[in-house]
Structure formats: structure tokens, C-alpha cells
Amino acid sequence: MKGNMSERPLLKISSKETTYEVVTDAIQYYGVERISKESGYSAEEIEEYVKNLRVPIDLLTTICSLNNRERPDLPLHYRDIMSCLRGSIVELSMPSVRRELKPLRKVEISSKPEEYEKEERWQTVTKPIVHVYNLLIDIFIIIAGSWIIFRELISRLLGLPQSQGELIGIIIGIILSNIFIIRYVWRLRVESARQRSRTDIHA
């Protein structure tokens, strides 16, 4: 886009507007390519994000006030919009949307790239550990729940000993766990492929 963005008039934002309207206006005003370059998200991610975004702008302004020192050369409202695109608003105010949406890659616009690289390395180390920990907990819940349910169900409905119900419950729990693991691994592969394609786009 031509011209210096800091010389452009600021977007008008009122407390009645939502971030959906503001980000939509920003995309139309600055262009999706510029938004994509500054935020680190692809055009498709931004469009998908905007479709699901409904957050009051006064909350956006309050939370993003901490980010105003990151890029003092950008207009205040533009920095707020970048913070919105990084996903901090959804995480803090809309957990239901966070569960429905795929988490977007957070790219901090900072004058200290070494800090971002350190955080990126730390997340690379801890993220697999957290994934495995959550997976083990889910598997335990599935097997234990199946064991308890079928122990009572088999003994009451069929009149069989509880030990047989426990055995059936454990077997069914293991089968459900395997299905869950396959689905989980497939989801990780899809997310990994998206991450690689996103990295190629922004390389």
C-alpha cells in the first residue's frame, strides 16, 4: 500500500462497536496483505478469525493498552487491532469461541526478536509435554469411566458378576482410547501441516 500508515487518519472507534466491525474496517482500510504481514497470520486465518469474533471494543482497548509500547511508530488503534488479531481478546473474554476455533499462531510484533525466539523455543519444548500429559489424563478418564459404568451396568442388567462387567468395561475403554488416540494424532498431523504451510507463506 502506498504512503506511510502513520500519516493516515485513524480509524474511528466507539464503545458501541465490536472488534468484528473494527477488524473488518481495518482489513478494508489497510488491506488484508498489510494486516497479514504485520500480524503474522495468513489471509485465510484472518477471515476465519473475524467470522467468529464478537467482543466489545472497550475490552479490546483496555487489554491492549499494555501493548502500546511494542510499536510506537504505528497508530494506537492499529496496534489495538494487531493485538486483537493475535488472539488475546478471545482467550481472555470468549472461552467458548476459543474452544471452537483452532488456536492461531501468536506472533509478537516486538523490537526484541531474541525474546520472541526464546519464547518460541520454550513453547517448542513444553508443548509436546503438555500434549502427552493431557492425552494420558483423557485416556485414564475414558478407561476408568468405562470400567465404572460397565461394572454396574452388566451386573444389574444381565445379572453377571461385577468382575465380568469390569473386564468388559476395561476392554471397551481401551478400544475407545485407541480411537481417541488415532483421532488425536491425526489432528496433530493436520495442525503440523498447517503450521508448515503458514511458515512457508511468511518465510
N, C-alpha and C positions, 0 to 999 in steps of 0.2 A: 504494500500500500504506500501511496506517496505521502510525503510530508512527515513531520515529527508528531508523534502521538501526543506529546505533552503540550503541543500548541493547539490541539483540537479542543473544542468545547466539551466539558464534562457531561456525562450522561445525567439526566435529571432523575433523582431517586427520592421517592417519598415513602413514609412509613406504611402506606397502604399497598404499595407494590410488593410483589413477591419476587424471589430470586429467579423464578422461572421467567417472568417478564423482563427482568433486568438482563439476565444472561442472553435471552432471545434478542433483545435490543442490541446487546454488545456484539453478538455474532453478526447481526445485520450491519452494525455501525463500523466495527473494526475489521470484519471479515473472519471467516472460520479458519483461514490459514494462519492469520496472526495469532488468534486465540489458541490454536493448536500448537504453534511454535512456542508461545510463552508459557503455556500450561503444561506441555509435555504429553497431552492426550491426542489421540487421533480424532479426525472429524467424526467418525462413527461413534466413538466413545462419548464425545461431547453431545451429539444428537440424542443418544440413548439416555445420557445423564439428565439432559434438560427435560425430556419427556416425563421423567418421574420426579421432578423437583418441584416442591411446593413448600417453601419456607418463608416466613415473614422477613422482609428486608431489614427491619430494625435489629433482629437477632443476628443477621449477617454482618451488619455494621459493627455491632458490639464485639462479636467474636473475632472478627478480622482486624480489629484495631491493633492487636499485638503484632500483626504482620506488616504494619505500615513502614517499618524501618528496613524491610528487605530490599525494596526497590524505590528509593526516594525520587528517582527520575521519572517514575510513572505516576499518572494522576491517581488521586486517592481512590476514586470509585473503580478505576481499572484494577488496582491492587485488590480491592474487595472482591471483584469478580473473579480474579485469579484464585483467591483463597477459596471462593465458592466452588470453583472447578476442581480444586484439589480434594474436595470431599469432606472438609472439616465440619461443615454445617450439617450434612446428612448424619455424620457419626454422632454429633452431639444432640441433635434435636429430632431426628426421624429414624429410630431404630428399625421400624417396620420397613422403611424404604431400603435401609442398609442390608436387611436380610434378603430382600427381593433382588437387589441389584448386585452384579458382580463388582467386588471392590476395585476401584480404579487405582492405577499406579500413581502414587503421590510423588510429584516432582517439585521439590522446593526451589523457588526462584531466589537464589541467595548469592551474595557476593563472596561466599566462602565455600567453594566447591569441595574442598577437602573434608569439611564437616559432613556434607551430603554423602560423599564417598564412604566415610567411616560409618555413617548410619546405614548405608546400603549394604556394606559388608556385614555389619552386625545382624541386619534382617536376613541376609542370606544364610547366616549360621543358625539363627534361632528359629526361623520359620519352619524348616523341616522337623525340628524337635517338637514344636507346638503342634504341628500336623499329626505326628505319630502319637503324641500324648492324647490329643482329642480323639484320635481313632481308637486307641486302646480303651478309653473310657466308654465310647459308644459301643464297642464290641462287648465289653463287660455288662453294660446295661441291657443289651439285646439278649445275651445268653442268660443272665440272671432273671430277667423278666420272663423269658420263655420258660425257664425252669420252674419258677413260682406258679405261673399261670397254668401250665400243663399238669403240674403235680396235683393241684386242686381239681382241675377240670376232668382229668382222666379218672381220678378216684371217685368223684361224685357222679359223673355221667355214666361211666362204664363199670363202676364198682371194682376196678382193679387196684392193686396196691399202689401206694404213693411212690414207691421206688420205681415202678414202671413208668408212671407219669413223669417222674423226674428225668428218667433216661430219655423218654420221648421229647421232653422239653429241651434237654441239652442238645439233642440231635437237631431238632428244628432250629434252635438258637444258633448252632454252628452253621447250618445252611443259610439262615438269614444273614449271619455275619459275613459269610463269604460273598453273598450277593451285594451286601453293603460295601465290602472292601473293593470288589470289582468296580462298582459304581464310583467309589471314591477315587480309585486310581485313574479311572477314565476321565473324571473331572479334572484331576491334577494334570493329566496329559493335555487336555484341551486348554487349560489355563496357561500351561507352559508354552504351548504352540502360539497362543495369543500374545504372550509376553515376548517371544522371539520375533514375531511379526511386528509388534509395536516397537521393539528395539531397532529393527531394520528400517522402519519408517522414520524414526527420529535420529538415525545414525548420520 
